[in-house]
Amino acid sequence: MAFMVPLRELLSFHSVDRQLFSRLLLICSRKPSETLLVMALWLWLEEIGYPNIVPKILKLPDAIVNAMANEAVLCLKCLCSDTTPHLLNGNLPFSTKSMEMEISPHIFFQNRFTSISGIKKLLNSVCSWAFTDILVQVLPSSTSQVGLNQPLAVPDFPHPVFGDVTIVRRPLDYCFPIGGLHGWNPTTEAPVDDRTMFLTFSRGNKVTENDVMELFTGLFGDCVDSVNMEEVARNRQPLFARLVLRSVSTVDSILNGKSIAKFTINSKHIWARKYERRD
């Protein structure tokens, strides 16, 4: 049986995060959608080894807090673009000093899909409920007057890269199952689409499922969850496949900062890029 925790206690647990979100939104007058993503980014950084980011930022003057939010937005822009050389040349002086650890846009771009998956997870597992009462103070009146247990419409969502977020006004005694609300890892909790790559092959030199398995396990270890080859007639050659990996971090290892990576196995060429679902 799942362990249930009332919203009142969860909000208390996230009181420091809520204070920072409130300052960004109400004092620095930042956009709600952007502020949700900035908080998700900072919470994700805490998860992967940048400790106590939010408490450190909270101690800073408003002007520095706003400057750090601008640096976070720069990192988000890096994640939203396939080619960002002008952004990668920048640094993050306020963030580096406050976090007491080196951090740059290049770090995000080199780990682009791991970062996107982690930020999406924190956006939906924490930010979607921890800041609702603060959000309604700045959302349009038609949205902020939505009743309890009804979803709020946040402008600029769904986001083209980070997707949608469902934010619902809940009473303080509403109970959440604690499992899955907190924490992130790049394997079991990453959705399948986040861990999937699209492979294409050259005509005239048939690539098999075994070729794909041999190539990627040989280069990246036991990383393959499944290979879904194009379904073709027996006498036809498949020209593409979907490769599902065990970890989203392997997607970044395969691409190595590029949008397309080329490989050769048994004199056969394979091109790999991130899979994008087209509904």
BELLIN-V291761 format. One record per residue. PSI is psi in radians with two decimals (999 if undefined). OMEGA is omega in radians with two decimals (none if undefined). D_LAST is the distance of its C-alpha to the last C-alpha in whole Angstrom. Layout:
psi=(PSI;PSI)
omega=(OMEGA;OMEGA)
d_last=(D_LAST;D_LAST)
This chain:
psi=(2.32;2.48;2.13;2.42;2.28;2.63;-0.67;-0.79;-0.65;-0.68;-0.65;-0.73;-0.62;0.46;-0.66;-0.76;-0.70;-0.66;-0.74;-0.76;-0.73;-0.72;-0.76;-0.70;-0.81;-0.54;-0.80;-0.15;0.78;2.77;2.44;-0.83;-0.77;-0.70;-0.66;-0.75;-0.66;-0.79;-0.72;-0.69;-0.84;-0.72;-0.64;-0.71;-0.67;-0.66;-0.57;0.15;0.21;1.61;2.51;0.68;-0.86;-0.85;-0.62;-0.77;-0.64;-0.44;-0.15;2.78;2.76;-0.67;-0.69;-0.68;-0.77;-0.68;-0.67;-0.62;-0.68;-0.67;-0.65;-0.69;-0.65;-0.74;-0.69;-0.67;-0.65;-0.69;-0.36;0.02;2.45;-0.51;1.89;0.88;-0.63;-0.53;-0.61;-0.37;-0.22;2.97;3.09;1.31;-0.73;-0.73;-0.75;-0.76;-0.75;-0.68;-0.25;0.53;2.54;2.32;2.46;2.82;-0.54;-0.63;-0.74;-0.75;-0.66;-0.43;0.76;-0.92;-0.49;-0.75;-0.81;-0.79;-0.74;-0.73;-0.74;-0.71;-0.83;-0.57;-0.74;-0.44;-0.30;-1.00;-0.45;-0.34;-0.33;-0.35;0.22;-0.82;-0.43;-0.70;-0.73;-0.27;-0.33;-0.20;2.74;2.58;-0.59;-0.47;-0.78;-0.33;0.09;2.42;3.11;2.59;0.36;2.47;2.54;2.46;2.06;2.10;2.52;0.08;2.47;2.52;2.49;-0.42;-0.77;0.00;-2.72;2.87;2.31;2.00;2.09;2.31;2.16;2.60;2.73;-0.42;0.10;2.34;2.33;2.49;2.18;-0.53;2.20;-0.16;-0.53;2.77;2.77;2.51;2.75;0.11;-1.51;-0.50;-0.12;2.22;2.69;-0.77;-0.58;-0.44;0.22;2.43;2.66;2.14;2.45;2.65;2.74;2.57;2.59;-0.16;1.60;2.20;2.30;2.94;-0.66;-0.64;-0.79;-0.80;-0.81;-0.75;-0.95;-0.57;-0.57;-0.63;-0.61;0.18;-2.79;1.33;-0.17;2.23;-0.88;2.78;2.15;1.70;2.68;2.35;2.07;2.90;2.76;-0.63;0.17;2.77;2.22;2.45;-0.11;2.92;2.77;2.21;1.99;2.15;2.80;-0.46;2.41;-0.44;-0.47;-0.51;-0.80;-0.64;-0.71;-0.80;-0.54;0.80;-0.01;2.86;-0.47;2.39;2.44;2.37;2.81;2.32;2.16;0.76;0.31;2.43;2.41;2.24;2.36;2.35;2.94;2.35;2.39;2.09;2.35;1.69;999)
omega=(-3.10;3.09;-3.05;3.14;3.13;-3.13;-3.12;-3.12;3.13;3.10;3.09;3.13;-3.11;-3.06;3.14;3.09;-3.12;3.10;-3.13;3.11;-3.14;3.12;-3.13;-3.04;-2.98;-3.11;3.13;3.07;3.12;-3.13;-3.14;-3.10;3.14;-3.11;3.06;-3.13;3.09;3.11;3.11;3.11;-3.14;3.11;3.11;3.10;3.07;-3.12;-3.01;2.99;3.00;-2.92;2.95;-3.13;-3.05;3.09;3.13;-3.13;-3.08;-3.13;-3.03;3.06;-3.09;-3.11;3.12;3.07;3.14;3.12;3.11;3.06;3.09;3.09;3.08;3.10;3.07;3.11;3.09;3.10;3.08;-3.12;-3.08;-3.08;3.07;-3.11;-3.09;-3.08;-3.12;3.11;-3.07;-3.13;-3.12;3.03;-3.08;-3.00;-3.12;-3.13;-3.14;-3.13;-3.08;-3.12;-3.13;3.09;-3.13;3.10;-3.09;3.07;-3.12;3.12;3.13;-3.07;3.12;3.13;-2.94;-3.00;2.99;3.14;-3.13;-3.13;-3.14;3.13;3.09;-3.13;-3.13;3.07;-3.06;-3.07;3.13;-3.02;-3.08;-3.13;-3.02;-3.01;-2.99;-3.09;3.09;3.13;-3.05;3.12;-3.07;3.13;3.10;-3.05;-3.14;3.12;-3.04;3.14;3.09;-3.08;3.12;3.11;3.08;-3.12;3.07;3.07;3.12;-3.13;3.12;2.95;0.06;3.10;-3.10;-3.14;-3.04;3.03;-3.08;3.04;3.14;-3.13;-3.05;3.07;-3.11;3.02;-3.07;3.13;3.09;-3.06;3.08;2.95;-2.98;3.12;3.11;3.12;-3.05;3.03;-3.10;2.88;-2.99;-3.07;-2.98;-3.06;3.13;3.09;-3.09;-3.12;3.12;-3.07;-3.03;3.07;3.11;-3.10;3.04;-3.05;3.08;3.03;3.00;3.13;-2.93;3.04;-3.13;3.07;3.11;3.08;-3.12;3.13;-3.11;-3.11;-2.97;3.06;3.09;-3.11;-2.97;3.10;-3.08;-2.97;-2.97;3.03;3.12;3.06;-3.13;-3.11;3.03;3.11;-3.11;3.05;-3.04;-3.07;-3.13;-3.13;3.04;-3.10;3.10;3.09;2.98;-3.14;3.11;-3.09;3.13;-3.07;3.09;3.13;3.10;3.06;3.13;3.11;-3.13;-3.07;3.08;3.07;3.13;3.09;3.11;3.09;-3.12;3.13;3.08;3.09;-3.13;-3.14;3.12;-3.09;3.09;3.06;-3.10;3.00;-3.13;3.10;3.05;-3.14;3.11;-3.10;none)
d_last=(36;34;36;35;36;37;35;38;39;36;36;40;38;36;39;39;35;36;39;37;34;36;38;35;34;37;40;38;36;32;29;28;24;26;28;26;24;28;29;26;27;31;30;28;31;34;32;32;36;37;39;39;38;37;41;42;40;41;45;44;45;43;43;42;39;38;38;36;33;33;33;31;28;29;28;25;25;25;22;20;21;21;25;27;31;32;31;32;36;36;37;37;41;41;38;40;43;42;40;43;41;40;36;34;31;31;31;28;26;28;26;23;20;23;24;20;20;23;23;19;21;24;23;21;24;27;26;24;28;31;31;30;33;34;31;32;35;33;30;30;33;30;28;31;33;30;32;32;29;26;23;24;22;23;22;20;18;15;16;14;15;16;14;15;18;20;23;26;29;31;35;37;38;34;34;31;31;32;30;27;28;29;29;27;27;24;24;24;22;20;16;15;12;15;18;16;16;15;19;20;23;26;27;30;30;29;27;27;25;29;29;26;27;31;30;28;30;33;32;30;32;30;27;25;23;21;21;18;19;18;19;22;25;28;29;26;25;22;21;18;17;16;18;18;21;23;24;21;25;25;22;24;27;25;24;27;26;25;21;22;25;27;28;31;32;34;34;31;28;25;23;21;18;16;13;10;6;4;0)
